[in-house]
Amino acid sequence: MVWSEATPRLRVRLGQNFNVREGQKITTYAEIMVKHKPHTNGFDIFRVFGGYNFNVNPRITMTVGMICQWQLRPNGVDVDVYFGHR
């Protein structure tokens, strides 16, 4: 892809970490991306994530979670839905 062909996007993410215990927390966020491209409505991606973060040892941290994403297809009308572990 040539840089001049790229479509600019604006991303907004809101999230929160909830401390459960020392070294453990629940992480959540919601994110939306919009883009300006002729013949589209501006929406590009909406994503929701929820996960559990913990320390395996003092130097290693692990996050286990689920993500769900809605993404506008290139035709500018249809939406794909993705979900699964992250």
ABEGO torsion letter per residue (X at the ends): XBAAABBBBBBBBBBBBBBABBGBBBBBBBBBBBBBBBGBAGBABBBBBBBBBBBABAABBBBBBBBBBBBBBAAGABBBBBBEBX
